[in-house]
Amino acid sequence: MSVPTTSNREKEEEEAGGEYGNEDEGPFARPVKNGKTFANPPSFKNWGGIPGFFQIPKLLFKETNLENVPTDQRILDVEIPVHNITASDFQSNSDLFATWLGHATVLVSLEGVKFITDPVWAERASFTSFAGPKRYRPPPMELEDLPELDFAVVSHDHYDHLDAEAVKKITDMNPGIYWFVPMGMKSWMEGQGIGIDGSSSVTELSWGEHGTFEKNGKEFQIWCLPAQHWGQRGPFDRNRRLWSGWAVIGENRRFYYSGDTGNCDSEFKKFGKKLGPFDLAAIPIGAYEPRWFMKSQHINPEEAIGVHEMIRSKNSIGIHWGTYHMGSYEYYLEPRDKLKELMDAREDLKDTNFVTIEMGRIWEAPDKK
């Protein structure tokens, strides 16, 4: 694996001064660094900031929570099925296939490399076992049943995207694994014992940078891409670690994972122009209501379709729904149902697919034309 670099195209654009007629034609945005913390740049026009403490009473007492997840597991087994799989089940004749393991965890095989996004298996997405977002649908695959992984990408440090026990266990099972993380997260990984013994490796990148991974004579680019979000894991570390999306570029196939993000639309257009079209994208569709509280940090199904379109994705899978009680107020099945309703109405997108898949089912890319 080579040392992470900034792409030649990005360097050329920066040396040219980054002056373009349209904001979606310039180099990728850069995060703002304020001493030890990161911030979204002013170019993110839809960023309204992190909801404050004084907004909590309005959320709790003036909004209606419509989530209504059934307590009857028999109903959930019908509405959000979970199909148990093992490593031996994760196979296909396609050169690109994937399965959704719940929330934002996607297992992908792309041209012979296997990788995972934001691996989370915790019963609660929290620092404690008795409070915080509780899981209501189990993972379709046990951690011990994962296939051998080449690398993994982590989008940010929130507990529903960064599970310390899962990260450590995956590293133990895959001693040579490469972890790709945003700036500021390498020290956290090393604190978990990852990347300090010379076997596993942690590559820390900022927006617009990429590392390369080689296997069987093939080279893959792993791009760290802008996302509109924030980070925090403890009471005193808000935004000490960057947040990002990721793209994996092979010789013939391209994959995009957005991480958590609000609608930084000018960046999505750049992804499509510079790195697209994508053969598969994993895009969040849940945890978006009420909009005044969630809009800056989470896209809704309509905005997710906009991302699908702007990045020029041929196929997208809706994630970040149907797994945890995330504290958002939309009906628990609305992300799935709304996505289908909106996509059915988009005649202009009939040549593309944006769907949800059941946990544990294998999605396979169609043959390239």
C-alpha positions in Angstrom: 0.0 0.0 0.0 1.4 3.4 -0.9 1.5 6.6 1.2 -1.7 8.6 1.0 -1.4 11.5 -1.4 -3.4 14.4 -2.7 -4.6 13.7 -6.2 -2.8 15.4 -9.1 -6.0 16.9 -10.3 -6.6 18.5 -6.9 -3.0 19.9 -6.8 -3.4 21.4 -10.3 -6.6 23.1 -9.3 -5.1 24.4 -6.1 -2.0 25.8 -7.9 -4.4 27.4 -10.4 -5.9 29.3 -7.5 -9.2 27.4 -7.4 -11.0 30.1 -9.3 -14.0 28.6 -11.3 -17.1 30.0 -12.6 -19.3 27.5 -10.8 -18.7 26.4 -7.2 -19.3 22.8 -8.2 -16.4 22.8 -10.6 -13.5 23.7 -8.3 -11.5 21.5 -5.9 -13.1 19.7 -3.1 -13.9 21.8 -0.1 -11.5 21.8 2.8 -12.5 21.6 6.5 -11.9 24.6 8.6 -9.3 24.0 11.4 -9.7 26.0 14.5 -6.8 25.1 16.7 -7.6 21.5 17.8 -11.1 21.4 16.3 -12.6 21.1 12.9 -15.6 22.9 11.4 -17.6 22.8 8.2 -16.5 25.5 5.7 -18.6 28.6 4.9 -19.2 27.1 1.4 -21.6 24.7 3.1 -24.6 27.0 2.7 -27.1 24.5 4.3 -25.1 24.1 7.5 -27.0 25.7 10.4 -24.9 24.4 13.2 -25.3 21.7 15.8 -28.6 21.8 17.7 -28.1 23.6 21.0 -29.1 22.6 24.5 -31.9 25.2 24.6 -33.6 23.6 21.6 -34.1 20.3 23.4 -37.3 21.4 25.3 -38.9 22.4 21.9 -38.0 18.9 20.6 -39.3 17.1 23.6 -42.5 19.1 24.3 -43.6 20.8 21.1 -42.9 18.0 18.5 -44.8 14.7 18.1 -42.7 11.6 18.0 -44.1 9.4 15.2 -41.4 6.7 15.2 -43.7 4.0 16.7 -41.4 1.0 16.4 -43.4 -2.1 17.4 -42.4 -4.0 20.5 -43.7 -7.2 18.9 -40.7 -8.8 17.2 -43.0 -10.8 15.0 -44.2 -7.6 13.4 -40.6 -6.4 13.0 -39.6 -9.7 11.4 -42.2 -9.1 8.7 -41.6 -5.3 8.2 -37.8 -5.3 8.5 -36.6 -8.9 7.8 -33.1 -9.9 8.9 -31.6 -12.8 6.9 -28.7 -14.5 8.8 -25.6 -15.0 6.7 -22.0 -16.1 7.2 -18.8 -15.6 5.2 -19.6 -18.6 3.0 -22.9 -16.9 2.0 -21.2 -13.7 0.9 -20.3 -14.6 -2.6 -21.3 -13.9 -6.1 -20.1 -14.2 -9.7 -20.4 -10.4 -10.0 -17.3 -8.2 -9.7 -19.3 -5.9 -7.4 -21.7 -7.1 -4.7 -22.6 -6.0 -1.2 -24.9 -6.6 1.7 -26.4 -4.3 4.3 -25.6 -5.4 7.8 -27.8 -2.7 9.5 -27.6 1.0 10.0 -24.5 2.3 8.2 -22.6 -0.9 8.0 -22.2 -2.2 4.5 -20.0 -5.2 3.5 -18.7 -4.8 -0.1 -16.7 -6.9 -2.5 -15.3 -4.8 -5.4 -13.1 -6.4 -8.0 -11.6 -8.8 -5.6 -11.2 -6.6 -2.5 -13.5 -6.9 0.5 -14.1 -4.0 2.8 -16.6 -2.7 5.3 -18.1 0.7 6.1 -18.5 2.0 9.7 -18.7 -1.5 11.4 -21.1 -1.3 14.3 -22.5 -4.3 16.2 -23.3 -2.7 19.6 -26.6 -3.2 21.3 -26.6 0.5 22.2 -24.9 3.2 20.1 -23.6 4.8 23.3 -20.7 5.1 25.8 -22.8 3.1 28.2 -24.9 -0.1 28.1 -27.9 1.3 29.9 -28.6 4.5 27.9 -28.5 5.9 24.4 -29.8 4.7 21.1 -30.9 1.0 21.4 -30.8 -1.5 18.6 -34.2 -2.9 17.6 -33.1 -5.1 14.7 -30.1 -7.5 15.1 -27.2 -7.7 12.7 -27.6 -10.4 10.1 -24.1 -11.5 10.5 -22.1 -12.2 13.7 -18.7 -10.4 13.9 -17.0 -13.8 14.0 -18.7 -14.8 10.7 -17.3 -11.9 8.6 -15.2 -12.9 5.6 -11.5 -11.9 5.5 -11.4 -8.1 5.1 -8.7 -6.1 3.2 -9.6 -2.7 4.6 -12.3 -0.7 6.3 -13.5 2.9 6.2 -14.8 5.0 9.1 -16.7 8.2 8.5 -16.7 9.8 12.0 -16.6 9.2 15.7 -20.3 9.1 16.7 -21.2 5.9 18.5 -23.6 4.7 15.8 -20.7 4.8 13.3 -17.7 3.9 15.5 -18.0 0.8 17.7 -14.8 0.3 19.6 -15.4 -3.4 20.4 -16.2 -4.2 16.7 -13.1 -2.3 15.5 -10.8 -4.1 17.8 -12.4 -7.5 17.1 -12.2 -7.0 13.3 -8.6 -6.1 13.7 -7.9 -9.2 15.8 -9.5 -11.4 13.1 -7.7 -9.5 10.3 -4.2 -8.7 11.5 -3.2 -7.2 8.2 -6.2 -5.0 7.8 -5.9 -1.3 6.7 -8.2 1.3 8.3 -8.9 4.5 6.5 -10.1 7.3 8.8 -10.6 11.1 8.8 -8.1 13.4 10.3 -7.8 13.3 14.1 -8.9 9.7 14.4 -5.6 7.9 14.1 -4.7 8.6 17.7 -8.1 7.2 18.8 -7.4 4.0 16.8 -3.9 3.7 18.3 -5.5 4.1 21.8 -7.5 1.0 21.0 -4.2 -0.8 20.1 -4.8 -0.6 16.4 -1.9 0.3 14.0 0.8 0.2 16.7 2.2 -3.3 16.2 3.2 -3.0 12.6 0.6 -5.5 11.3 -2.6 -3.5 11.0 -2.4 0.0 9.5 -4.3 3.2 10.1 -4.2 5.8 7.3 -5.5 9.2 8.3 -6.8 11.5 5.5 -8.4 14.9 5.0 -11.0 15.8 2.4 -9.7 15.6 -1.1 -6.9 13.2 -0.3 -6.6 9.6 -1.2 -4.6 6.5 -0.4 -4.0 3.5 -2.6 -4.3 -0.1 -1.9 -2.9 -2.9 -4.0 -4.0 -6.5 -4.3 -3.2 -9.1 -6.9 -1.7 -6.5 -9.2 -4.7 -4.2 -9.0 -4.6 -0.7 -7.6 -7.5 0.8 -5.7 -7.9 4.5 -4.7 -9.6 5.2 -1.4 -10.8 8.8 -1.4 -11.7 10.8 1.7 -14.5 13.2 0.7 -16.3 16.1 2.3 -19.4 15.6 4.3 -21.6 18.1 6.3 -21.7 16.8 9.8 -19.8 17.0 13.1 -18.1 14.8 15.6 -18.1 14.0 19.3 -17.5 11.0 21.5 -17.1 12.4 25.0 -18.0 15.6 26.9 -14.8 17.5 25.9 -13.9 16.3 22.4 -16.5 17.9 20.2 -15.1 18.2 16.6 -11.6 17.1 17.6 -11.9 14.5 14.9 -13.0 15.1 11.3 -16.0 13.6 9.6 -16.1 12.4 5.9 -17.5 10.3 3.2 -15.5 7.8 1.2 -15.1 6.6 -2.4 -13.4 3.4 -3.5 -12.2 3.5 -7.1 -11.2 0.3 -8.9 -10.1 -0.3 -12.5 -13.7 -1.0 -13.6 -16.0 -0.3 -10.6 -16.6 2.7 -8.3 -18.3 2.8 -4.9 -19.4 5.8 -2.8 -20.3 5.9 0.9 -21.5 9.3 2.2 -21.2 8.8 5.9 -23.6 11.0 7.9 -24.2 14.3 6.0 -26.4 17.2 5.5 -27.0 18.5 2.0 -23.7 20.0 0.8 -25.0 19.9 -2.7 -22.1 21.6 -4.5 -19.7 18.9 -3.1 -21.9 16.1 -4.3 -21.8 17.5 -7.8 -18.0 17.5 -7.7 -18.0 13.9 -6.6 -20.0 13.0 -9.7 -17.9 15.1 -12.0 -14.4 14.1 -10.7 -14.9 10.5 -9.5 -18.2 9.3 -11.0 -20.2 7.8 -12.3 -20.5 5.3 -9.4 -21.6 1.8 -9.8 -22.9 1.6 -6.3 -23.5 4.1 -3.5 -24.6 3.7 0.1 -26.6 6.8 1.0 -28.4 7.5 4.3 -32.2 7.9 4.2 -33.3 8.0 7.9 -33.0 10.0 11.1 -34.2 13.3 9.6 -37.3 14.6 11.5 -38.0 17.2 12.7 -36.3 19.0 9.9 -35.4 22.1 12.0 -33.5 19.9 14.3 -31.9 17.4 11.9 -31.6 19.2 8.6 -28.0 20.4 9.0 -26.6 16.9 9.8 -28.9 14.3 8.1 -30.5 14.3 4.7 -34.0 13.0 4.1 -35.1 10.6 1.4 -35.8 13.5 -1.1 -32.3 14.9 -0.5 -30.8 11.4 -0.7 -32.2 11.1 -4.2 -30.6 14.4 -5.0 -27.3 12.9 -3.8 -27.9 9.8 -6.0 -28.4 12.1 -9.0 -25.6 14.5 -8.3 -22.9 11.9 -7.8 -24.1 10.2 -11.0 -24.8 6.9 -9.2 -26.1 4.0 -11.3 -27.3 2.1 -8.3 -27.8 3.2 -4.7 -28.8 1.5 -1.5 -30.6 3.4 1.3 -29.0 2.9 4.7 -29.1 4.6 8.1 -32.6 3.5 9.0 -34.5 0.5 10.5 -31.8 -0.5 13.0 -31.5 1.9 16.0 -33.8 4.2 17.9 -32.0 7.3 16.7 -34.0 10.0 18.4 -35.6 11.2 15.2 -39.4 11.5 14.9 -40.4 10.1 11.5 -42.4 6.9 11.4 -39.9 4.0 11.5 -40.8 2.7 8.0 -41.2 6.2 6.4 -37.6 6.3 5.0 -38.0 3.1 3.1 -41.6 3.9 1.9 -40.8 7.5 1.0 -37.8 6.6 -1.0 -39.8 4.2 -3.1 -42.6 6.7 -3.6 -40.3 9.4 -4.7 -38.2 7.2 -7.0 -41.3 5.8 -8.6 -42.3 9.4 -9.5 -38.9 10.2 -11.1 -39.2 9.3 -14.7 -35.9 11.1 -15.4 -34.1 8.5 -13.1 -35.6 5.4 -14.6 -32.3 4.3 -16.0 -30.9 4.2 -12.4 -31.8 2.4 -9.3 -32.1 3.6 -5.7 -33.6 1.0 -3.4 -33.5 -0.5 0.0 -32.5 -4.1 0.5 -33.3 -6.4 3.4 -30.5 -7.0 5.9 -28.3 -9.9 4.9 -29.6 -10.1 1.3 -26.8 -9.9 -1.4 -27.0 -7.0 -3.9 -25.2 -7.7 -7.2 -24.2 -5.2 -9.8 -25.5 -5.7 -13.3 -22.9 -6.5 -15.9 -21.3 -3.4 -17.3 -22.5 -2.5 -20.7 
